[in-house]
Amino acid sequence: MNRYFIPKNGLNGALEDIRAGKIVLVYDFDERERETDMTIASEFITPDTLRRMRSDAGGLICTTTPNRIAKELGLPFLADVFWNNRDSYPLLGLMAPNDIPYDNTKSSFGITINHRKTYTGITDSDRALTIKEYVNTIFSDEPAEHRIKELGGQFRAPGHVHLLNTTAKLLRTRHGHTELCTALMYMAGVKPSATICEMLEDSGASNSKERAMGYSKKNGMPFVTGGEIMEAWGQFLEETGMDV
């Protein structure tokens, strides 16, 4: 990873904040979900960060896993787990996510986990522990076989931390927050896992782009768009030759 990648389109401020363990706001596209997510590098997650996501964003808190790591360690897409068990549970086959209105790929949801040292798993401190230890485990330098044993020994499933798996060839077939935020982590040079949470209005609707931009300005958080990330990502791949 290149910690000193400097995008030409002015995204560098957001990357610097990510390296500093700060929250960045990511809006996807007008023609997609039209949602803004809070995101932070998972390695820097704290109970205070999770509390802010709960209070100021209000959506579902999830943690991303790069496709290569997920395949290497046997971390499945949840849609595949359901589909592969449809003979035993026919309803799971009938509920296949093949009609997502803003996406032509299956859901990015993976399994859910709790660290074995948590109690209920849902408190801010429990989820922070689960996320930090998960990231430390999957990105360790140990062989895959060792990391698989560590995951089995340290975590139980299901749990209260929702994992999201990116698609292969990042940002080439799917352009969701899972991929956009993970790409930001790669470009920032941190461990490429993002913890994300959709921003909702008090009414329960998705936060509008304008309101999210206002929150960004008021709180000094960078606001970046999917288009800006895609542009910088092309430059990043060209400069690094990275294959993710």
C-alpha positions as CSV (number, residue, x, y, z in Angstrom):
1,M,0.0,0.0,0.0
2,N,1.2,3.5,-0.8
3,R,0.6,5.9,2.2
4,Y,1.7,8.9,0.1
5,F,-0.7,8.6,-2.8
6,I,-1.8,12.1,-3.8
7,P,-4.9,12.2,-6.1
8,K,-5.1,14.9,-8.7
9,N,-8.7,15.8,-7.9
10,G,-8.3,17.2,-4.4
11,L,-9.3,14.1,-2.5
12,N,-6.1,14.2,-0.5
13,G,-7.7,16.0,2.5
14,A,-10.1,13.1,3.0
15,L,-7.3,10.6,2.7
16,E,-5.3,12.5,5.3
17,D,-8.3,12.5,7.7
18,I,-8.7,8.7,7.2
19,R,-5.0,8.2,8.1
20,A,-5.7,10.3,11.2
21,G,-8.5,8.0,12.3
22,K,-11.3,10.6,11.5
23,I,-14.7,10.2,10.0
24,V,-15.3,11.0,6.3
25,L,-18.7,11.4,4.6
26,V,-19.2,9.5,1.3
27,Y,-22.1,10.2,-1.0
28,D,-22.6,7.5,-3.7
29,F,-24.4,8.7,-6.9
30,D,-27.6,10.6,-7.8
31,E,-28.6,7.6,-10.0
32,R,-27.9,5.0,-7.3
33,E,-28.9,5.0,-3.6
34,R,-28.5,8.8,-3.2
35,E,-27.2,8.1,0.3
36,T,-24.4,9.5,2.4
37,D,-22.5,7.2,4.7
38,M,-20.2,8.0,7.6
39,T,-17.0,6.0,7.2
40,I,-13.8,5.5,9.2
41,A,-10.9,3.1,8.8
42,S,-11.9,0.1,10.8
43,E,-8.6,-0.2,12.5
44,F,-9.3,3.2,14.2
45,I,-12.8,2.4,15.5
46,T,-13.6,3.3,19.1
47,P,-16.7,3.2,21.2
48,D,-17.0,7.0,20.8
49,T,-17.0,6.6,17.0
50,L,-19.7,4.0,17.1
51,R,-21.7,6.3,19.5
52,R,-21.5,9.1,17.0
53,M,-22.5,6.9,14.1
54,R,-25.6,5.8,16.1
55,S,-26.6,9.3,17.2
56,D,-25.7,11.4,14.1
57,A,-26.0,8.8,11.3
58,G,-28.5,6.3,12.6
59,G,-28.3,3.6,9.8
60,L,-26.8,0.1,10.0
61,I,-23.2,0.0,11.2
62,C,-21.2,-2.4,9.0
63,T,-17.6,-3.4,8.4
64,T,-16.1,-4.2,5.0
65,T,-13.8,-7.0,3.9
66,P,-11.9,-6.9,0.6
67,N,-13.0,-9.7,-1.8
68,R,-9.5,-11.3,-1.9
69,I,-9.4,-11.6,1.8
70,A,-12.9,-12.9,2.1
71,K,-12.2,-15.7,-0.5
72,E,-8.9,-16.5,1.1
73,L,-10.4,-17.0,4.5
74,G,-13.8,-18.5,3.4
75,L,-15.9,-15.6,4.5
76,P,-19.0,-16.0,2.3
77,F,-21.6,-13.6,1.0
78,L,-24.8,-14.2,3.0
79,A,-26.8,-14.5,-0.1
80,D,-24.7,-17.5,-1.1
81,V,-25.1,-19.1,2.3
82,F,-28.9,-18.8,1.9
83,W,-28.9,-20.0,-1.7
84,N,-26.8,-23.0,-0.9
85,N,-29.2,-24.0,1.9
86,R,-32.4,-23.6,-0.1
87,D,-33.0,-27.3,-0.3
88,S,-33.2,-27.5,3.5
89,Y,-35.0,-24.1,3.8
90,P,-36.9,-23.5,0.5
91,L,-38.0,-20.0,1.7
92,L,-34.3,-18.9,1.5
93,G,-34.3,-19.6,-2.2
94,L,-37.5,-17.7,-2.7
95,M,-36.1,-14.7,-1.0
96,A,-33.0,-14.4,-3.2
97,P,-32.0,-10.7,-3.6
98,N,-32.3,-10.7,-7.4
99,D,-34.4,-7.5,-7.7
100,I,-32.4,-4.8,-5.9
101,P,-33.7,-1.7,-7.6
102,Y,-30.4,0.3,-7.6
103,D,-27.9,-2.6,-8.2
104,N,-27.4,-5.4,-10.7
105,T,-25.3,-7.5,-8.4
106,K,-26.2,-9.5,-5.3
107,S,-26.2,-7.9,-1.9
108,S,-22.8,-7.3,-0.4
109,F,-23.8,-8.6,3.1
110,G,-21.6,-11.2,4.6
111,I,-22.0,-13.0,7.9
112,T,-22.5,-11.3,11.3
113,I,-20.0,-11.8,14.1
114,N,-19.3,-11.1,17.8
115,H,-15.9,-11.4,19.5
116,R,-16.0,-14.2,22.0
117,K,-14.9,-11.8,24.8
118,T,-18.0,-9.7,24.3
119,Y,-21.1,-10.1,26.5
120,T,-24.2,-9.3,24.4
121,G,-22.1,-7.9,21.5
122,I,-24.3,-4.9,20.9
123,T,-22.8,-2.3,23.2
124,D,-20.5,0.3,21.7
125,S,-17.5,-1.2,23.5
126,D,-18.5,-4.7,22.5
127,R,-18.8,-3.8,18.8
128,A,-15.6,-1.7,18.9
129,L,-13.7,-4.8,20.3
130,T,-15.2,-7.1,17.6
131,I,-14.3,-4.7,14.7
132,K,-10.8,-4.0,15.9
133,E,-9.9,-7.6,16.6
134,Y,-11.5,-8.8,13.3
135,V,-9.4,-6.3,11.3
136,N,-6.2,-7.2,13.2
137,T,-6.9,-10.9,12.5
138,I,-7.8,-10.8,8.8
139,F,-4.9,-8.5,7.9
140,S,-2.2,-10.2,10.0
141,D,0.9,-11.6,8.2
142,E,0.1,-15.1,9.3
143,P,-0.8,-17.8,6.7
144,A,-4.5,-18.1,5.7
145,E,-4.8,-21.4,7.6
146,H,-3.6,-19.7,10.8
147,R,-6.0,-16.7,10.4
148,I,-8.9,-19.1,9.7
149,K,-8.2,-20.8,13.1
150,E,-7.9,-17.5,14.8
151,L,-11.2,-16.3,13.4
152,G,-12.9,-19.5,14.6
153,G,-11.2,-19.2,18.0
154,Q,-11.9,-15.5,18.6
155,F,-15.3,-15.0,17.0
156,R,-18.8,-16.5,17.0
157,A,-21.4,-16.2,14.4
158,P,-24.1,-14.9,14.2
159,G,-23.4,-11.7,16.1
160,H,-23.9,-7.9,16.1
161,V,-21.3,-6.7,13.7
162,H,-22.5,-6.9,10.1
163,L,-19.7,-7.8,7.6
164,L,-19.8,-6.6,4.0
165,N,-17.7,-8.2,1.3
166,T,-16.6,-6.2,-1.7
167,T,-16.9,-7.5,-5.2
168,A,-13.9,-8.7,-7.1
169,K,-12.1,-6.1,-9.2
170,L,-13.0,-3.3,-6.9
171,L,-15.3,-0.6,-8.3
172,R,-15.5,-2.3,-11.7
173,T,-18.7,-4.2,-11.4
174,R,-20.3,-2.6,-8.3
175,H,-20.2,1.0,-7.1
176,G,-21.8,0.8,-3.7
177,H,-20.6,2.2,-0.4
178,T,-18.9,-1.1,0.4
179,E,-16.6,-0.7,-2.6
180,L,-16.3,3.1,-2.5
181,C,-15.3,3.3,1.2
182,T,-12.9,0.3,0.9
183,A,-11.2,2.0,-2.1
184,L,-10.7,5.1,0.1
185,M,-8.9,2.9,2.6
186,Y,-6.6,1.5,0.0
187,M,-5.8,4.9,-1.3
188,A,-5.1,6.2,2.2
189,G,-2.7,3.4,2.9
190,V,-4.5,2.0,5.9
191,K,-5.8,-1.5,6.4
192,P,-8.4,-1.7,3.7
193,S,-11.5,-2.2,5.8
194,A,-14.0,0.6,6.3
195,T,-16.7,0.8,9.0
196,I,-19.7,2.6,7.5
197,C,-23.1,3.8,8.6
198,E,-25.9,5.4,6.5
199,M,-27.0,8.9,7.5
200,L,-30.8,9.2,8.1
201,E,-32.9,12.2,8.8
202,D,-35.0,12.6,12.0
203,S,-38.0,11.6,9.9
204,G,-36.4,8.2,9.2
205,A,-35.7,9.0,5.5
206,S,-32.3,9.0,4.0
207,N,-30.4,12.2,4.6
208,S,-30.5,14.4,1.5
209,K,-27.2,15.3,-0.2
210,E,-27.7,18.9,0.8
211,R,-28.3,18.1,4.5
212,A,-25.3,15.8,4.6
213,M,-23.1,18.5,3.0
214,G,-24.4,21.0,5.7
215,Y,-23.4,18.5,8.4
216,S,-20.0,18.1,6.8
217,K,-19.4,21.8,6.8
218,K,-20.7,22.3,10.4
219,N,-18.6,19.5,11.8
220,G,-15.4,19.9,9.6
221,M,-15.7,16.5,8.0
222,P,-14.7,16.0,4.4
223,F,-17.6,15.2,2.0
224,V,-16.7,13.2,-1.0
225,T,-18.7,11.7,-3.9
226,G,-18.6,8.4,-5.6
227,G,-17.5,10.2,-8.8
228,E,-14.5,11.7,-7.1
229,I,-13.5,8.4,-5.6
230,M,-13.9,6.6,-9.0
231,E,-11.7,9.3,-10.6
232,A,-9.0,9.0,-8.0
233,W,-9.2,5.2,-8.0
234,G,-8.3,5.1,-11.7
235,Q,-5.3,7.2,-11.0
236,F,-4.4,5.0,-8.0
237,L,-4.5,1.8,-10.0
238,E,-2.4,3.3,-12.8
239,E,0.3,4.5,-10.4
240,T,0.4,1.5,-8.1
241,G,-0.4,-1.4,-10.5
242,M,-2.4,-2.9,-7.6
243,D,-4.8,-5.7,-8.5
244,V,-7.8,-5.7,-6.1
